[in-house]
Amino acid sequence: MYARAYKYIGKSCDFVCPVSGMVRNVNEKYIERKLVDKVRERGGLAFKFVSPGADGVPDRLVLLPGKRIAFVELKSPGKMMRPLQLRQKEKIERLGFSVYCVDSVDEIGGVLDEI
């Protein structure tokens, strides 16, 4: 909710709220919590995806009503997927599934609309 109003202030993940003037550190964990909340609001599930023996898999498996499914990798603002994660993304996409990389709370709504 407030994350959209925050203004980015540098290379770190600090954002300043224009209302309170408070600085908030927006990291991967914060963005992941917001994703889970938004998926629940839409009546879906966002399972934490862990695959022992397969490093580099996306963080969340998102299931939305209407048999819609996708994988989501969460990153801190400005961070990129590692080469291993990109290879896993390509493998998953070759099977016909969508994989999204989200590094901003502002991207969540659009990604869920696309799924």
Summary of the structure (lengths in Angstrom):
residues: 115
radius of gyration: 14.9
end to end distance: 21.0
largest distance: 46.6
contacts: 309
relative contact order: 0.17
helix: 34%
strand: 25%
